[in-house]
Amino acid sequence: MQNNLIYFLWILVDLSLLLAGFMLWGKYGVTAMIASNVVIMNIFVLKGITLFGLDATGGNVLYASIFLGTDIISEYYGPGEARKAVFIGFFISIFFLIASRFILLFEPAAWDLYHPAMKQLFTPVWRITAASMAAYLLSQNCDVVCYEWLKRKLPDHLWVRNNGSTWISQIIDTGVFCMAAFAGVYEVKIISGIVLSTYILKIIVAAVDTPFIYLSKVIVRKKPSLSG
């Protein structure tokens, strides 16, 4: 129960900060939040947690603002700008991986206490890292395409394009990551369970972020310059 409450609290905090970034700096604030969440997600994924009786990782709680962020940019600035935000997040993730490798190359001082912990935290499992990055690129670009298509087909239904694009793209994200990361490591039954539990949690996140994209409309009405 405590994990579930913390989960919802963190989602609300993360989404609120993304909206604050949008209100203050427009697409630049949203892009900064997307990139920050992508980097942090690759660290938090190392922590296993239980949510609603399902096995999950700490990285699951950060998907909310990533997908809401690309949807907000698509809504007000177009799919081209949304793709830029996706690739900026990818680029910064690569930079973080390179930087974390370099810091581990330094010989620690005799008085250093944290090198072993940093080594354990920042030494990546390359297969999982590659799977995560591939899933991120594919799913986020799919989200942008689906959002734009739904916007053309159902222009008056904001909640449909916000949720629909996320539901579709999260199938790709979850499936690609789990198959690339765990195929040959776990039995198909176990992988299927991970896929199902992860997808359910992401659907919950998509539902929670819906009021926030409507709040973005309120923000734009009060500050029209944000709409591109």
Contacts in CASP RR format, 6 or more apart in sequence:
PFRMAT RR
TARGET T0000
AUTHOR 0000-0000-0000
METHOD contacts of the structure
MODEL  1
MQNNLIYFLWILVDLSLLLAGFMLWGKYGVTAMIASNVVIMNIFVLKGIT
LFGLDATGGNVLYASIFLGTDIISEYYGPGEARKAVFIGFFISIFFLIAS
RFILLFEPAAWDLYHPAMKQLFTPVWRITAASMAAYLLSQNCDVVCYEWL
KRKLPDHLWVRNNGSTWISQIIDTGVFCMAAFAGVYEVKIISGIVLSTYI
LKIIVAAVDTPFIYLSKVIVRKKPSLSG
3 49 0 8 1.000
3 50 0 8 1.000
3 51 0 8 1.000
4 51 0 8 1.000
4 52 0 8 1.000
7 51 0 8 1.000
7 61 0 8 1.000
8 208 0 8 1.000
10 61 0 8 1.000
11 61 0 8 1.000
11 64 0 8 1.000
11 205 0 8 1.000
11 208 0 8 1.000
11 209 0 8 1.000
12 208 0 8 1.000
14 37 0 8 1.000
14 61 0 8 1.000
14 62 0 8 1.000
14 64 0 8 1.000
14 65 0 8 1.000
15 64 0 8 1.000
15 65 0 8 1.000
15 68 0 8 1.000
15 208 0 8 1.000
15 209 0 8 1.000
15 212 0 8 1.000
16 212 0 8 1.000
17 33 0 8 1.000
17 65 0 8 1.000
18 30 0 8 1.000
18 33 0 8 1.000
18 65 0 8 1.000
18 68 0 8 1.000
18 69 0 8 1.000
18 72 0 8 1.000
18 212 0 8 1.000
19 212 0 8 1.000
19 215 0 8 1.000
19 216 0 8 1.000
19 219 0 8 1.000
21 29 0 8 1.000
21 30 0 8 1.000
21 32 0 8 1.000
21 33 0 8 1.000
22 29 0 8 1.000
22 30 0 8 1.000
22 72 0 8 1.000
22 216 0 8 1.000
22 219 0 8 1.000
22 226 0 8 1.000
23 219 0 8 1.000
23 223 0 8 1.000
23 226 0 8 1.000
25 32 0 8 1.000
26 226 0 8 1.000
27 73 0 8 1.000
27 76 0 8 1.000
27 77 0 8 1.000
27 81 0 8 1.000
27 85 0 8 1.000
27 228 0 8 1.000
30 69 0 8 1.000
30 72 0 8 1.000
30 73 0 8 1.000
30 85 0 8 1.000
31 73 0 8 1.000
31 84 0 8 1.000
31 85 0 8 1.000
31 88 0 8 1.000
31 89 0 8 1.000
33 65 0 8 1.000
33 69 0 8 1.000
34 65 0 8 1.000
34 66 0 8 1.000
34 69 0 8 1.000
34 70 0 8 1.000
34 85 0 8 1.000
34 86 0 8 1.000
34 88 0 8 1.000
34 89 0 8 1.000
35 85 0 8 1.000
35 88 0 8 1.000
35 89 0 8 1.000
35 92 0 8 1.000
35 93 0 8 1.000
37 62 0 8 1.000
37 65 0 8 1.000
37 66 0 8 1.000
38 66 0 8 1.000
38 89 0 8 1.000
38 90 0 8 1.000
38 92 0 8 1.000
38 93 0 8 1.000
38 136 0 8 1.000
39 89 0 8 1.000
39 92 0 8 1.000
39 93 0 8 1.000
39 96 0 8 1.000
40 59 0 8 1.000
40 62 0 8 1.000
41 59 0 8 1.000
41 62 0 8 1.000
41 63 0 8 1.000
41 66 0 8 1.000
41 132 0 8 1.000
42 93 0 8 1.000
42 96 0 8 1.000
42 97 0 8 1.000
42 129 0 8 1.000
42 132 0 8 1.000
43 121 0 8 1.000
44 57 0 8 1.000
44 58 0 8 1.000
44 59 0 8 1.000
44 61 0 8 1.000
44 62 0 8 1.000
45 57 0 8 1.000
45 58 0 8 1.000
45 59 0 8 1.000
45 128 0 8 1.000
45 132 0 8 1.000
46 57 0 8 1.000
46 121 0 8 1.000
47 57 0 8 1.000
47 58 0 8 1.000
47 59 0 8 1.000
48 55 0 8 1.000
48 56 0 8 1.000
48 57 0 8 1.000
48 58 0 8 1.000
49 56 0 8 1.000
49 57 0 8 1.000
49 58 0 8 1.000
50 56 0 8 1.000
51 60 0 8 1.000
51 201 0 8 1.000
52 200 0 8 1.000
52 201 0 8 1.000
52 204 0 8 1.000
54 197 0 8 1.000
54 200 0 8 1.000
54 201 0 8 1.000
55 194 0 8 1.000
55 197 0 8 1.000
56 197 0 8 1.000
56 198 0 8 1.000
56 201 0 8 1.000
60 198 0 8 1.000
60 201 0 8 1.000
60 202 0 8 1.000
60 205 0 8 1.000
61 205 0 8 1.000
63 170 0 8 1.000
63 202 0 8 1.000
63 205 0 8 1.000
64 205 0 8 1.000
64 208 0 8 1.000
64 209 0 8 1.000
65 209 0 8 1.000
66 140 0 8 1.000
67 140 0 8 1.000
67 143 0 8 1.000
67 165 0 8 1.000
67 166 0 8 1.000
67 169 0 8 1.000
67 170 0 8 1.000
67 205 0 8 1.000
67 206 0 8 1.000
67 209 0 8 1.000
68 162 0 8 1.000
68 209 0 8 1.000
68 212 0 8 1.000
68 213 0 8 1.000
69 85 0 8 1.000
70 82 0 8 1.000
70 85 0 8 1.000
70 86 0 8 1.000
70 140 0 8 1.000
70 143 0 8 1.000
70 144 0 8 1.000
70 147 0 8 1.000
71 82 0 8 1.000
71 143 0 8 1.000
71 147 0 8 1.000
71 161 0 8 1.000
71 162 0 8 1.000
71 165 0 8 1.000
71 166 0 8 1.000
71 213 0 8 1.000
72 213 0 8 1.000
72 216 0 8 1.000
73 81 0 8 1.000
73 82 0 8 1.000
73 85 0 8 1.000
74 81 0 8 1.000
74 82 0 8 1.000
74 144 0 8 1.000
74 147 0 8 1.000
74 148 0 8 1.000
74 151 0 8 1.000
75 147 0 8 1.000
75 151 0 8 1.000
75 158 0 8 1.000
75 213 0 8 1.000
75 216 0 8 1.000
76 216 0 8 1.000
76 220 0 8 1.000
76 226 0 8 1.000
76 227 0 8 1.000
76 228 0 8 1.000
77 228 0 8 1.000
78 148 0 8 1.000
79 144 0 8 1.000
79 145 0 8 1.000
79 147 0 8 1.000
79 148 0 8 1.000
80 144 0 8 1.000
82 144 0 8 1.000
82 147 0 8 1.000
83 141 0 8 1.000
83 144 0 8 1.000
86 136 0 8 1.000
86 137 0 8 1.000
86 140 0 8 1.000
86 141 0 8 1.000
86 144 0 8 1.000
90 133 0 8 1.000
90 136 0 8 1.000
90 137 0 8 1.000
93 133 0 8 1.000
93 136 0 8 1.000
94 133 0 8 1.000
97 124 0 8 1.000
97 129 0 8 1.000
100 122 0 8 1.000
100 124 0 8 1.000
101 122 0 8 1.000
103 118 0 8 1.000
103 122 0 8 1.000
104 115 0 8 1.000
104 118 0 8 1.000
104 119 0 8 1.000
104 122 0 8 1.000
104 123 0 8 1.000
108 115 0 8 1.000
127 180 0 8 1.000
127 181 0 8 1.000
128 181 0 8 1.000
130 180 0 8 1.000
131 176 0 8 1.000
131 177 0 8 1.000
131 180 0 8 1.000
131 181 0 8 1.000
132 177 0 8 1.000
132 181 0 8 1.000
134 176 0 8 1.000
134 177 0 8 1.000
134 180 0 8 1.000
135 172 0 8 1.000
135 173 0 8 1.000
135 174 0 8 1.000
135 175 0 8 1.000
135 176 0 8 1.000
135 177 0 8 1.000
135 180 0 8 1.000
136 173 0 8 1.000
138 172 0 8 1.000
138 173 0 8 1.000
138 176 0 8 1.000
139 169 0 8 1.000
139 170 0 8 1.000
139 172 0 8 1.000
139 173 0 8 1.000
139 176 0 8 1.000
140 169 0 8 1.000
142 165 0 8 1.000
142 168 0 8 1.000
142 169 0 8 1.000
142 172 0 8 1.000
143 165 0 8 1.000
143 166 0 8 1.000
143 168 0 8 1.000
143 169 0 8 1.000
144 165 0 8 1.000
146 161 0 8 1.000
146 164 0 8 1.000
146 165 0 8 1.000
146 168 0 8 1.000
146 169 0 8 1.000
147 161 0 8 1.000
147 162 0 8 1.000
147 165 0 8 1.000
150 157 0 8 1.000
150 160 0 8 1.000
150 161 0 8 1.000
150 164 0 8 1.000
150 165 0 8 1.000
151 161 0 8 1.000
154 160 0 8 1.000
154 161 0 8 1.000
158 213 0 8 1.000
158 214 0 8 1.000
158 217 0 8 1.000
159 210 0 8 1.000
159 213 0 8 1.000
159 214 0 8 1.000
162 206 0 8 1.000
162 209 0 8 1.000
162 210 0 8 1.000
162 213 0 8 1.000
163 206 0 8 1.000
163 207 0 8 1.000
163 210 0 8 1.000
164 206 0 8 1.000
166 202 0 8 1.000
166 206 0 8 1.000
166 209 0 8 1.000
167 203 0 8 1.000
167 206 0 8 1.000
170 199 0 8 1.000
170 202 0 8 1.000
170 203 0 8 1.000
170 206 0 8 1.000
171 199 0 8 1.000
173 202 0 8 1.000
174 195 0 8 1.000
174 198 0 8 1.000
174 199 0 8 1.000
174 202 0 8 1.000
175 195 0 8 1.000
178 191 0 8 1.000
178 194 0 8 1.000
178 195 0 8 1.000
178 198 0 8 1.000
179 191 0 8 1.000
182 190 0 8 1.000
182 191 0 8 1.000
182 194 0 8 1.000
183 191 0 8 1.000
186 194 0 8 1.000
219 226 0 8 1.000
220 226 0 8 1.000
220 227 0 8 1.000
END
